[in-house]
Amino acid sequence: MDVDGTLIWYYNICKREVWLMSRNILPDEHNENIDLGRFIHEQTYKRNDKEISFGNVKFDVLFHSRGQLTIGETKKSSRYSEASKW
């Protein structure tokens, strides 16, 4: 299993989810929250670079500001913003 940003993010939120992912147990693809997440991903940050691939990792959005690069993950809520700072 490759370790990527999503796995690290989930590790900070829910270790059980990481355990499930490591065993290839995936969420229900027809879940309304997953559909909402896809919609948000497609509609957010239209002016910035989106979904940049780097090896086996995909970044949702990149911000270039004042000589710094910030990598972002789009979510429907700011509830997990602390875990996103990793």
PDB file of N, CA, C and O in Angstrom:
ATOM      1  N   MET A   1       0.846  -1.185   0.000  1.00  0.00           N
ATOM      2  CA  MET A   1       0.000   0.000   0.000  1.00  0.00           C
ATOM      3  C   MET A   1       0.882   1.236   0.000  1.00  0.00           C
ATOM      4  O   MET A   1       1.802   1.356   0.810  1.00  0.00           O
ATOM      5  N   ASP A   2       0.596   2.150  -0.911  1.00  0.00           N
ATOM      6  CA  ASP A   2       1.326   3.413  -0.966  1.00  0.00           C
ATOM      7  C   ASP A   2       0.752   4.382   0.055  1.00  0.00           C
ATOM      8  O   ASP A   2      -0.463   4.490   0.220  1.00  0.00           O
ATOM      9  N   VAL A   3       1.649   5.085   0.737  1.00  0.00           N
ATOM     10  CA  VAL A   3       1.219   6.109   1.688  1.00  0.00           C
ATOM     11  C   VAL A   3       1.120   7.426   0.934  1.00  0.00           C
ATOM     12  O   VAL A   3       2.092   7.880   0.331  1.00  0.00           O
ATOM     13  N   ASP A   4      -0.059   8.037   0.970  1.00  0.00           N
ATOM     14  CA  ASP A   4      -0.261   9.315   0.299  1.00  0.00           C
ATOM     15  C   ASP A   4      -0.895  10.309   1.268  1.00  0.00           C
ATOM     16  O   ASP A   4      -1.132   9.992   2.433  1.00  0.00           O
ATOM     17  N   GLY A   5      -1.162  11.497   0.779  1.00  0.00           N
ATOM     18  CA  GLY A   5      -1.713  12.546   1.625  1.00  0.00           C
ATOM     19  C   GLY A   5      -3.062  12.195   2.221  1.00  0.00           C
ATOM     20  O   GLY A   5      -3.348  12.550   3.364  1.00  0.00           O
ATOM     21  N   THR A   6      -3.892  11.504   1.459  1.00  0.00           N
ATOM     22  CA  THR A   6      -5.207  11.117   1.965  1.00  0.00           C
ATOM     23  C   THR A   6      -5.073  10.163   3.142  1.00  0.00           C
ATOM     24  O   THR A   6      -5.791  10.286   4.134  1.00  0.00           O
ATOM     25  N   LEU A   7      -4.159   9.218   3.032  1.00  0.00           N
ATOM     26  CA  LEU A   7      -3.948   8.261   4.113  1.00  0.00           C
ATOM     27  C   LEU A   7      -3.451   8.961   5.379  1.00  0.00           C
ATOM     28  O   LEU A   7      -3.902   8.646   6.480  1.00  0.00           O
ATOM     29  N   ILE A   8      -2.535   9.895   5.225  1.00  0.00           N
ATOM     30  CA  ILE A   8      -2.038  10.653   6.381  1.00  0.00           C
ATOM     31  C   ILE A   8      -3.162  11.483   6.984  1.00  0.00           C
ATOM     32  O   ILE A   8      -3.296  11.544   8.206  1.00  0.00           O
ATOM     33  N   TRP A   9      -3.965  12.116   6.153  1.00  0.00           N
ATOM     34  CA  TRP A   9      -5.093  12.913   6.637  1.00  0.00           C
ATOM     35  C   TRP A   9      -6.051  12.041   7.444  1.00  0.00           C
ATOM     36  O   TRP A   9      -6.457  12.405   8.548  1.00  0.00           O
ATOM     37  N   TYR A  10      -6.411  10.870   6.875  1.00  0.00           N
ATOM     38  CA  TYR A  10      -7.316   9.967   7.583  1.00  0.00           C
ATOM     39  C   TYR A  10      -6.704   9.466   8.889  1.00  0.00           C
ATOM     40  O   TYR A  10      -7.419   9.280   9.874  1.00  0.00           O
ATOM     41  N   TYR A  11      -5.396   9.246   8.908  1.00  0.00           N
ATOM     42  CA  TYR A  11      -4.734   8.784  10.134  1.00  0.00           C
ATOM     43  C   TYR A  11      -4.937   9.784  11.266  1.00  0.00           C
ATOM     44  O   TYR A  11      -5.103   9.387  12.420  1.00  0.00           O
ATOM     45  N   ASN A  12      -4.926  11.063  10.951  1.00  0.00           N
ATOM     46  CA  ASN A  12      -5.144  12.093  11.961  1.00  0.00           C
ATOM     47  C   ASN A  12      -6.609  12.225  12.354  1.00  0.00           C
ATOM     48  O   ASN A  12      -6.911  12.755  13.423  1.00  0.00           O
ATOM     49  N   ILE A  13      -7.506  11.763  11.527  1.00  0.00           N
ATOM     50  CA  ILE A  13      -8.941  11.874  11.781  1.00  0.00           C
ATOM     51  C   ILE A  13      -9.510  10.584  12.366  1.00  0.00           C
ATOM     52  O   ILE A  13     -10.207  10.603  13.381  1.00  0.00           O
ATOM     53  N   CYS A  14      -9.204   9.469  11.713  1.00  0.00           N
ATOM     54  CA  CYS A  14      -9.854   8.206  12.084  1.00  0.00           C
ATOM     55  C   CYS A  14      -8.937   7.035  11.730  1.00  0.00           C
ATOM     56  O   CYS A  14      -8.839   6.644  10.566  1.00  0.00           O
ATOM     57  N   LYS A  15      -8.275   6.484  12.731  1.00  0.00           N
ATOM     58  CA  LYS A  15      -7.353   5.367  12.497  1.00  0.00           C
ATOM     59  C   LYS A  15      -8.088   4.129  11.969  1.00  0.00           C
ATOM     60  O   LYS A  15      -7.505   3.318  11.250  1.00  0.00           O
ATOM     61  N   ARG A  16      -9.359   3.988  12.325  1.00  0.00           N
ATOM     62  CA  ARG A  16     -10.157   2.871  11.809  1.00  0.00           C
ATOM     63  C   ARG A  16     -10.300   2.962  10.290  1.00  0.00           C
ATOM     64  O   ARG A  16     -10.240   1.949   9.594  1.00  0.00           O
ATOM     65  N   GLU A  17     -10.487   4.171   9.785  1.00  0.00           N
ATOM     66  CA  GLU A  17     -10.606   4.367   8.339  1.00  0.00           C
ATOM     67  C   GLU A  17      -9.313   3.959   7.632  1.00  0.00           C
ATOM     68  O   GLU A  17      -9.356   3.369   6.552  1.00  0.00           O
ATOM     69  N   VAL A  18      -8.167   4.270   8.235  1.00  0.00           N
ATOM     70  CA  VAL A  18      -6.881   3.866   7.657  1.00  0.00           C
ATOM     71  C   VAL A  18      -6.778   2.345   7.637  1.00  0.00           C
ATOM     72  O   VAL A  18      -6.313   1.762   6.658  1.00  0.00           O
ATOM     73  N   TRP A  19      -7.207   1.710   8.708  1.00  0.00           N
ATOM     74  CA  TRP A  19      -7.189   0.247   8.772  1.00  0.00           C
ATOM     75  C   TRP A  19      -8.041  -0.328   7.640  1.00  0.00           C
ATOM     76  O   TRP A  19      -7.617  -1.259   6.955  1.00  0.00           O
ATOM     77  N   LEU A  20      -9.241   0.224   7.443  1.00  0.00           N
ATOM     78  CA  LEU A  20     -10.120  -0.249   6.372  1.00  0.00           C
ATOM     79  C   LEU A  20      -9.482  -0.035   4.999  1.00  0.00           C
ATOM     80  O   LEU A  20      -9.509  -0.925   4.150  1.00  0.00           O
ATOM     81  N   MET A  21      -8.913   1.140   4.791  1.00  0.00           N
ATOM     82  CA  MET A  21      -8.285   1.443   3.503  1.00  0.00           C
ATOM     83  C   MET A  21      -7.098   0.525   3.238  1.00  0.00           C
ATOM     84  O   MET A  21      -6.879   0.108   2.101  1.00  0.00           O
ATOM     85  N   SER A  22      -6.328   0.204   4.284  1.00  0.00           N
ATOM     86  CA  SER A  22      -5.150  -0.649   4.111  1.00  0.00           C
ATOM     87  C   SER A  22      -5.535  -2.067   3.712  1.00  0.00           C
ATOM     88  O   SER A  22      -4.709  -2.810   3.183  1.00  0.00           O
ATOM     89  N   ARG A  23      -6.770  -2.440   3.959  1.00  0.00           N
ATOM     90  CA  ARG A  23      -7.268  -3.760   3.594  1.00  0.00           C
ATOM     91  C   ARG A  23      -8.177  -3.714   2.365  1.00  0.00           C
ATOM     92  O   ARG A  23      -8.907  -4.660   2.069  1.00  0.00           O
ATOM     93  N   ASN A  24      -8.106  -2.589   1.667  1.00  0.00           N
ATOM     94  CA  ASN A  24      -8.883  -2.399   0.432  1.00  0.00           C
ATOM     95  C   ASN A  24     -10.388  -2.461   0.657  1.00  0.00           C
ATOM     96  O   ASN A  24     -11.136  -2.862  -0.235  1.00  0.00           O
ATOM     97  N   ILE A  25     -10.832  -2.067   1.845  1.00  0.00           N
ATOM     98  CA  ILE A  25     -12.256  -1.967   2.131  1.00  0.00           C
ATOM     99  C   ILE A  25     -12.635  -0.516   1.883  1.00  0.00           C
ATOM    100  O   ILE A  25     -12.266   0.368   2.656  1.00  0.00           O
ATOM    101  N   LEU A  26     -13.362  -0.272   0.821  1.00  0.00           N
ATOM    102  CA  LEU A  26     -13.637   1.083   0.362  1.00  0.00           C
ATOM    103  C   LEU A  26     -15.065   1.505   0.685  1.00  0.00           C
ATOM    104  O   LEU A  26     -15.936   0.658   0.880  1.00  0.00           O
ATOM    105  N   PRO A  27     -15.310   2.825   0.743  1.00  0.00           N
ATOM    106  CA  PRO A  27     -16.661   3.303   1.042  1.00  0.00           C
ATOM    107  C   PRO A  27     -17.627   3.034  -0.104  1.00  0.00           C
ATOM    108  O   PRO A  27     -17.220   2.762  -1.234  1.00  0.00           O
ATOM    109  N   ASP A  28     -18.892   3.115   0.208  1.00  0.00           N
ATOM    110  CA  ASP A  28     -19.950   2.962  -0.783  1.00  0.00           C
ATOM    111  C   ASP A  28     -19.867   4.112  -1.782  1.00  0.00           C
ATOM    112  O   ASP A  28     -20.076   5.268  -1.415  1.00  0.00           O
ATOM    113  N   GLU A  29     -19.568   3.810  -3.018  1.00  0.00           N
ATOM    114  CA  GLU A  29     -19.394   4.840  -4.046  1.00  0.00           C
ATOM    115  C   GLU A  29     -20.687   5.576  -4.375  1.00  0.00           C
ATOM    116  O   GLU A  29     -20.645   6.610  -5.042  1.00  0.00           O
ATOM    117  N   HIS A  30     -21.823   5.076  -3.930  1.00  0.00           N
ATOM    118  CA  HIS A  30     -23.104   5.725  -4.209  1.00  0.00           C
ATOM    119  C   HIS A  30     -23.612   6.528  -3.011  1.00  0.00           C
ATOM    120  O   HIS A  30     -24.767   6.953  -2.989  1.00  0.00           O
ATOM    121  N   ASN A  31     -22.758   6.731  -2.032  1.00  0.00           N
ATOM    122  CA  ASN A  31     -23.112   7.514  -0.851  1.00  0.00           C
ATOM    123  C   ASN A  31     -23.267   8.979  -1.244  1.00  0.00           C
ATOM    124  O   ASN A  31     -22.460   9.508  -2.009  1.00  0.00           O
ATOM    125  N   GLU A  32     -24.307   9.638  -0.719  1.00  0.00           N
ATOM    126  CA  GLU A  32     -24.564  11.034  -1.098  1.00  0.00           C
ATOM    127  C   GLU A  32     -23.432  11.967  -0.670  1.00  0.00           C
ATOM    128  O   GLU A  32     -23.204  12.982  -1.329  1.00  0.00           O
ATOM    129  N   ASN A  33     -22.717  11.655   0.410  1.00  0.00           N
ATOM    130  CA  ASN A  33     -21.588  12.490   0.823  1.00  0.00           C
ATOM    131  C   ASN A  33     -20.427  12.399  -0.163  1.00  0.00           C
ATOM    132  O   ASN A  33     -19.733  13.388  -0.398  1.00  0.00           O
ATOM    133  N   ILE A  34     -20.217  11.227  -0.735  1.00  0.00           N
ATOM    134  CA  ILE A  34     -19.169  11.068  -1.743  1.00  0.00           C
ATOM    135  C   ILE A  34     -19.554  11.834  -3.004  1.00  0.00           C
ATOM    136  O   ILE A  34     -18.711  12.492  -3.613  1.00  0.00           O
ATOM    137  N   ASP A  35     -20.818  11.753  -3.396  1.00  0.00           N
ATOM    138  CA  ASP A  35     -21.289  12.529  -4.554  1.00  0.00           C
ATOM    139  C   ASP A  35     -21.133  14.029  -4.317  1.00  0.00           C
ATOM    140  O   ASP A  35     -20.712  14.757  -5.216  1.00  0.00           O
ATOM    141  N   LEU A  36     -21.468  14.492  -3.117  1.00  0.00           N
ATOM    142  CA  LEU A  36     -21.312  15.906  -2.776  1.00  0.00           C
ATOM    143  C   LEU A  36     -19.840  16.312  -2.828  1.00  0.00           C
ATOM    144  O   LEU A  36     -19.508  17.392  -3.317  1.00  0.00           O
ATOM    145  N   GLY A  37     -18.962  15.450  -2.325  1.00  0.00           N
ATOM    146  CA  GLY A  37     -17.527  15.727  -2.377  1.00  0.00           C
ATOM    147  C   GLY A  37     -17.017  15.866  -3.802  1.00  0.00           C
ATOM    148  O   GLY A  37     -16.200  16.741  -4.086  1.00  0.00           O
ATOM    149  N   ARG A  38     -17.487  15.020  -4.690  1.00  0.00           N
ATOM    150  CA  ARG A  38     -17.098  15.120  -6.103  1.00  0.00           C
ATOM    151  C   ARG A  38     -17.570  16.441  -6.711  1.00  0.00           C
ATOM    152  O   ARG A  38     -16.831  17.089  -7.452  1.00  0.00           O
ATOM    153  N   PHE A  39     -18.801  16.832  -6.392  1.00  0.00           N
ATOM    154  CA  PHE A  39     -19.340  18.096  -6.898  1.00  0.00           C
ATOM    155  C   PHE A  39     -18.506  19.273  -6.393  1.00  0.00           C
ATOM    156  O   PHE A  39     -18.148  20.161  -7.168  1.00  0.00           O
ATOM    157  N   ILE A  40     -18.200  19.279  -5.105  1.00  0.00           N
ATOM    158  CA  ILE A  40     -17.388  20.357  -4.527  1.00  0.00           C
ATOM    159  C   ILE A  40     -16.026  20.403  -5.202  1.00  0.00           C
ATOM    160  O   ILE A  40     -15.525  21.480  -5.527  1.00  0.00           O
ATOM    161  N   HIS A  41     -15.431  19.240  -5.414  1.00  0.00           N
ATOM    162  CA  HIS A  41     -14.116  19.174  -6.060  1.00  0.00           C
ATOM    163  C   HIS A  41     -14.157  19.788  -7.460  1.00  0.00           C
ATOM    164  O   HIS A  41     -13.237  20.508  -7.849  1.00  0.00           O
ATOM    165  N   GLU A  42     -15.203  19.510  -8.204  1.00  0.00           N
ATOM    166  CA  GLU A  42     -15.312  20.018  -9.574  1.00  0.00           C
ATOM    167  C   GLU A  42     -15.608  21.514  -9.623  1.00  0.00           C
ATOM    168  O   GLU A  42     -15.187  22.185 -10.566  1.00  0.00           O
ATOM    169  N   GLN A  43     -16.316  22.053  -8.638  1.00  0.00           N
ATOM    170  CA  GLN A  43     -16.782  23.436  -8.685  1.00  0.00           C
ATOM    171  C   GLN A  43     -15.918  24.431  -7.908  1.00  0.00           C
ATOM    172  O   GLN A  43     -16.107  25.640  -8.047  1.00  0.00           O
ATOM    173  N   THR A  44     -14.989  23.955  -7.106  1.00  0.00           N
ATOM    174  CA  THR A  44     -14.221  24.834  -6.219  1.00  0.00           C
ATOM    175  C   THR A  44     -12.883  25.224  -6.833  1.00  0.00           C
ATOM    176  O   THR A  44     -12.277  24.457  -7.581  1.00  0.00           O
ATOM    177  N   TYR A  45     -12.438  26.428  -6.502  1.00  0.00           N
ATOM    178  CA  TYR A  45     -11.109  26.922  -6.878  1.00  0.00           C
ATOM    179  C   TYR A  45     -10.871  26.856  -8.377  1.00  0.00           C
ATOM    180  O   TYR A  45      -9.845  26.332  -8.813  1.00  0.00           O
ATOM    181  N   LYS A  46     -11.778  27.365  -9.158  1.00  0.00           N
ATOM    182  CA  LYS A  46     -11.657  27.278 -10.615  1.00  0.00           C
ATOM    183  C   LYS A  46     -10.468  28.061 -11.159  1.00  0.00           C
ATOM    184  O   LYS A  46      -9.968  27.744 -12.239  1.00  0.00           O
ATOM    185  N   ARG A  47     -10.006  29.078 -10.434  1.00  0.00           N
ATOM    186  CA  ARG A  47      -8.901  29.896 -10.947  1.00  0.00           C
ATOM    187  C   ARG A  47      -7.530  29.301 -10.656  1.00  0.00           C
ATOM    188  O   ARG A  47      -6.546  29.716 -11.268  1.00  0.00           O
ATOM    189  N   ASN A  48      -7.440  28.364  -9.760  1.00  0.00           N
ATOM    190  CA  ASN A  48      -6.152  27.798  -9.362  1.00  0.00           C
ATOM    191  C   ASN A  48      -5.895  26.471 -10.066  1.00  0.00           C
ATOM    192  O   ASN A  48      -6.790  25.877 -10.668  1.00  0.00           O
ATOM    193  N   ASP A  49      -4.646  26.026  -9.972  1.00  0.00           N
ATOM    194  CA  ASP A  49      -4.304  24.711 -10.496  1.00  0.00           C
ATOM    195  C   ASP A  49      -5.052  23.661  -9.678  1.00  0.00           C
ATOM    196  O   ASP A  49      -5.095  23.737  -8.450  1.00  0.00           O
ATOM    197  N   LYS A  50      -5.637  22.687 -10.363  1.00  0.00           N
ATOM    198  CA  LYS A  50      -6.401  21.662  -9.664  1.00  0.00           C
ATOM    199  C   LYS A  50      -5.895  20.279 -10.002  1.00  0.00           C
ATOM    200  O   LYS A  50      -5.420  20.024 -11.109  1.00  0.00           O
ATOM    201  N   GLU A  51      -6.003  19.405  -9.046  1.00  0.00           N
ATOM    202  CA  GLU A  51      -5.653  17.998  -9.147  1.00  0.00           C
ATOM    203  C   GLU A  51      -4.337  17.779  -9.891  1.00  0.00           C
ATOM    204  O   GLU A  51      -4.301  17.304 -11.026  1.00  0.00           O
ATOM    205  N   ILE A  52      -3.295  18.136  -9.221  1.00  0.00           N
ATOM    206  CA  ILE A  52      -1.950  17.952  -9.738  1.00  0.00           C
ATOM    207  C   ILE A  52      -1.439  16.590  -9.282  1.00  0.00           C
ATOM    208  O   ILE A  52      -1.472  16.293  -8.088  1.00  0.00           O
ATOM    209  N   SER A  53      -0.973  15.767 -10.199  1.00  0.00           N
ATOM    210  CA  SER A  53      -0.429  14.456  -9.854  1.00  0.00           C
ATOM    211  C   SER A  53       1.071  14.553  -9.646  1.00  0.00           C
ATOM    212  O   SER A  53       1.786  15.206 -10.406  1.00  0.00           O
ATOM    213  N   PHE A  54       1.528  13.883  -8.592  1.00  0.00           N
ATOM    214  CA  PHE A  54       2.954  13.816  -8.283  1.00  0.00           C
ATOM    215  C   PHE A  54       3.215  12.407  -7.780  1.00  0.00           C
ATOM    216  O   PHE A  54       2.971  12.109  -6.611  1.00  0.00           O
ATOM    217  N   GLY A  55       3.711  11.537  -8.653  1.00  0.00           N
ATOM    218  CA  GLY A  55       3.854  10.131  -8.285  1.00  0.00           C
ATOM    219  C   GLY A  55       2.480   9.517  -8.077  1.00  0.00           C
ATOM    220  O   GLY A  55       1.602   9.628  -8.934  1.00  0.00           O
ATOM    221  N   ASN A  56       2.300   8.869  -6.932  1.00  0.00           N
ATOM    222  CA  ASN A  56       1.005   8.254  -6.635  1.00  0.00           C
ATOM    223  C   ASN A  56       0.094   9.178  -5.827  1.00  0.00           C
ATOM    224  O   ASN A  56      -0.941   8.744  -5.321  1.00  0.00           O
ATOM    225  N   VAL A  57       0.475  10.444  -5.706  1.00  0.00           N
ATOM    226  CA  VAL A  57      -0.273  11.410  -4.905  1.00  0.00           C
ATOM    227  C   VAL A  57      -0.957  12.420  -5.819  1.00  0.00           C
ATOM    228  O   VAL A  57      -0.386  12.844  -6.824  1.00  0.00           O
ATOM    229  N   LYS A  58      -2.181  12.802  -5.467  1.00  0.00           N
ATOM    230  CA  LYS A  58      -2.889  13.864  -6.192  1.00  0.00           C
ATOM    231  C   LYS A  58      -3.222  14.972  -5.210  1.00  0.00           C
ATOM    232  O   LYS A  58      -3.792  14.719  -4.149  1.00  0.00           O
ATOM    233  N   PHE A  59      -2.867  16.201  -5.564  1.00  0.00           N
ATOM    234  CA  PHE A  59      -3.188  17.368  -4.758  1.00  0.00           C
ATOM    235  C   PHE A  59      -4.434  18.014  -5.349  1.00  0.00           C
ATOM    236  O   PHE A  59      -4.525  18.199  -6.563  1.00  0.00           O
ATOM    237  N   ASP A  60      -5.391  18.358  -4.496  1.00  0.00           N
ATOM    238  CA  ASP A  60      -6.638  18.956  -4.990  1.00  0.00           C
ATOM    239  C   ASP A  60      -6.425  20.343  -5.571  1.00  0.00           C
ATOM    240  O   ASP A  60      -6.966  20.664  -6.629  1.00  0.00           O
ATOM    241  N   VAL A  61      -5.653  21.155  -4.898  1.00  0.00           N
ATOM    242  CA  VAL A  61      -5.485  22.536  -5.354  1.00  0.00           C
ATOM    243  C   VAL A  61      -4.143  23.070  -4.880  1.00  0.00           C
ATOM    244  O   VAL A  61      -3.674  22.729  -3.794  1.00  0.00           O
ATOM    245  N   LEU A  62      -3.529  23.909  -5.706  1.00  0.00           N
ATOM    246  CA  LEU A  62      -2.265  24.559  -5.353  1.00  0.00           C
ATOM    247  C   LEU A  62      -2.468  26.065  -5.367  1.00  0.00           C
ATOM    248  O   LEU A  62      -3.056  26.611  -6.300  1.00  0.00           O
ATOM    249  N   PHE A  63      -1.979  26.734  -4.329  1.00  0.00           N
ATOM    250  CA  PHE A  63      -2.023  28.191  -4.266  1.00  0.00           C
ATOM    251  C   PHE A  63      -0.600  28.718  -4.365  1.00  0.00           C
ATOM    252  O   PHE A  63       0.287  28.232  -3.663  1.00  0.00           O
ATOM    253  N   HIS A  64      -0.369  29.696  -5.217  1.00  0.00           N
ATOM    254  CA  HIS A  64       0.909  30.395  -5.305  1.00  0.00           C
ATOM    255  C   HIS A  64       0.684  31.789  -4.745  1.00  0.00           C
ATOM    256  O   HIS A  64      -0.092  32.564  -5.304  1.00  0.00           O
ATOM    257  N   SER A  65       1.358  32.117  -3.641  1.00  0.00           N
ATOM    258  CA  SER A  65       1.158  33.422  -3.033  1.00  0.00           C
ATOM    259  C   SER A  65       2.412  33.858  -2.292  1.00  0.00           C
ATOM    260  O   SER A  65       2.929  33.130  -1.445  1.00  0.00           O
ATOM    261  N   ARG A  66       2.895  35.044  -2.613  1.00  0.00           N
ATOM    262  CA  ARG A  66       4.056  35.643  -1.945  1.00  0.00           C
ATOM    263  C   ARG A  66       5.271  34.717  -1.923  1.00  0.00           C
ATOM    264  O   ARG A  66       5.973  34.618  -0.917  1.00  0.00           O
ATOM    265  N   GLY A  67       5.501  34.059  -3.022  1.00  0.00           N
ATOM    266  CA  GLY A  67       6.666  33.192  -3.134  1.00  0.00           C
ATOM    267  C   GLY A  67       6.536  31.858  -2.419  1.00  0.00           C
ATOM    268  O   GLY A  67       7.512  31.115  -2.319  1.00  0.00           O
ATOM    269  N   GLN A  68       5.348  31.543  -1.922  1.00  0.00           N
ATOM    270  CA  GLN A  68       5.147  30.271  -1.238  1.00  0.00           C
ATOM    271  C   GLN A  68       4.112  29.434  -1.982  1.00  0.00           C
ATOM    272  O   GLN A  68       3.217  29.959  -2.644  1.00  0.00           O
ATOM    273  N   LEU A  69       4.257  28.138  -1.855  1.00  0.00           N
ATOM    274  CA  LEU A  69       3.316  27.202  -2.449  1.00  0.00           C
ATOM    275  C   LEU A  69       2.533  26.539  -1.321  1.00  0.00           C
ATOM    276  O   LEU A  69       3.122  25.975  -0.398  1.00  0.00           O
ATOM    277  N   THR A  70       1.215  26.606  -1.396  1.00  0.00           N
ATOM    278  CA  THR A  70       0.353  25.945  -0.423  1.00  0.00           C
ATOM    279  C   THR A  70      -0.451  24.886  -1.149  1.00  0.00           C
ATOM    280  O   THR A  70      -1.052  25.151  -2.190  1.00  0.00           O
ATOM    281  N   ILE A  71      -0.459  23.689  -0.596  1.00  0.00           N
ATOM    282  CA  ILE A  71      -1.196  22.574  -1.176  1.00  0.00           C
ATOM    283  C   ILE A  71      -2.478  22.407  -0.379  1.00  0.00           C
ATOM    284  O   ILE A  71      -2.440  22.329   0.849  1.00  0.00           O
ATOM    285  N   GLY A  72      -3.622  22.349  -1.069  1.00  0.00           N
ATOM    286  CA  GLY A  72      -4.903  22.266  -0.378  1.00  0.00           C
ATOM    287  C   GLY A  72      -5.711  21.049  -0.752  1.00  0.00           C
ATOM    288  O   GLY A  72      -5.531  20.449  -1.812  1.00  0.00           O
ATOM    289  N   GLU A  73      -6.599  20.705   0.140  1.00  0.00           N
ATOM    290  CA  GLU A  73      -7.530  19.600  -0.046  1.00  0.00           C
ATOM    291  C   GLU A  73      -8.927  20.186   0.109  1.00  0.00           C
ATOM    292  O   GLU A  73      -9.211  20.815   1.128  1.00  0.00           O
ATOM    293  N   THR A  74      -9.802  19.999  -0.867  1.00  0.00           N
ATOM    294  CA  THR A  74     -11.150  20.553  -0.756  1.00  0.00           C
ATOM    295  C   THR A  74     -12.043  19.584   0.008  1.00  0.00           C
ATOM    296  O   THR A  74     -12.087  18.389  -0.282  1.00  0.00           O
ATOM    297  N   LYS A  75     -12.744  20.124   0.979  1.00  0.00           N
ATOM    298  CA  LYS A  75     -13.679  19.354   1.794  1.00  0.00           C
ATOM    299  C   LYS A  75     -14.962  20.151   1.942  1.00  0.00           C
ATOM    300  O   LYS A  75     -14.961  21.365   1.742  1.00  0.00           O
ATOM    301  N   LYS A  76     -16.047  19.492   2.288  1.00  0.00           N
ATOM    302  CA  LYS A  76     -17.329  20.181   2.424  1.00  0.00           C
ATOM    303  C   LYS A  76     -17.435  20.932   3.737  1.00  0.00           C
ATOM    304  O   LYS A  76     -18.352  21.736   3.908  1.00  0.00           O
ATOM    305  N   SER A  77     -16.527  20.695   4.666  1.00  0.00           N
ATOM    306  CA  SER A  77     -16.587  21.325   5.981  1.00  0.00           C
ATOM    307  C   SER A  77     -15.179  21.659   6.450  1.00  0.00           C
ATOM    308  O   SER A  77     -14.214  21.020   6.030  1.00  0.00           O
ATOM    309  N   SER A  78     -15.057  22.656   7.317  1.00  0.00           N
ATOM    310  CA  SER A  78     -13.753  22.983   7.907  1.00  0.00           C
ATOM    311  C   SER A  78     -13.536  22.209   9.200  1.00  0.00           C
ATOM    312  O   SER A  78     -12.595  22.489   9.943  1.00  0.00           O
ATOM    313  N   ARG A  79     -14.385  21.254   9.466  1.00  0.00           N
ATOM    314  CA  ARG A  79     -14.335  20.482  10.708  1.00  0.00           C
ATOM    315  C   ARG A  79     -12.972  19.836  10.953  1.00  0.00           C
ATOM    316  O   ARG A  79     -12.541  19.729  12.101  1.00  0.00           O
ATOM    317  N   TYR A  80     -12.302  19.412   9.911  1.00  0.00           N
ATOM    318  CA  TYR A  80     -11.032  18.715  10.057  1.00  0.00           C
ATOM    319  C   TYR A  80      -9.850  19.569   9.629  1.00  0.00           C
ATOM    320  O   TYR A  80      -8.836  19.036   9.179  1.00  0.00           O
ATOM    321  N   SER A  81      -9.961  20.862   9.758  1.00  0.00           N
ATOM    322  CA  SER A  81      -8.905  21.749   9.263  1.00  0.00           C
ATOM    323  C   SER A  81      -7.581  21.540   9.986  1.00  0.00           C
ATOM    324  O   SER A  81      -6.527  21.736   9.381  1.00  0.00           O
ATOM    325  N   GLU A  82      -7.597  21.154  11.243  1.00  0.00           N
ATOM    326  CA  GLU A  82      -6.348  20.941  11.982  1.00  0.00           C
ATOM    327  C   GLU A  82      -5.542  19.792  11.368  1.00  0.00           C
ATOM    328  O   GLU A  82      -4.322  19.895  11.239  1.00  0.00           O
ATOM    329  N   ALA A  83      -6.207  18.710  10.994  1.00  0.00           N
ATOM    330  CA  ALA A  83      -5.516  17.577  10.376  1.00  0.00           C
ATOM    331  C   ALA A  83      -4.964  17.943   9.008  1.00  0.00           C
ATOM    332  O   ALA A  83      -3.996  17.336   8.550  1.00  0.00           O
ATOM    333  N   SER A  84      -5.557  18.914   8.359  1.00  0.00           N
ATOM    334  CA  SER A  84      -5.113  19.316   7.026  1.00  0.00           C
ATOM    335  C   SER A  84      -3.816  20.106   7.054  1.00  0.00           C
ATOM    336  O   SER A  84      -3.198  20.301   6.008  1.00  0.00           O
ATOM    337  N   LYS A  85      -3.390  20.562   8.214  1.00  0.00           N
ATOM    338  CA  LYS A  85      -2.168  21.355   8.310  1.00  0.00           C
ATOM    339  C   LYS A  85      -0.912  20.512   8.256  1.00  0.00           C
ATOM    340  O   LYS A  85       0.191  21.055   8.202  1.00  0.00           O
ATOM    341  N   TRP A  86      -1.051  19.212   8.270  1.00  0.00           N
ATOM    342  CA  TRP A  86       0.114  18.342   8.183  1.00  0.00           C
ATOM    343  C   TRP A  86       0.728  18.522   6.837  1.00  0.00           C
ATOM    344  O   TRP A  86       1.735  17.886   6.527  1.00  0.00           O
TER     345      TRP A  86
END
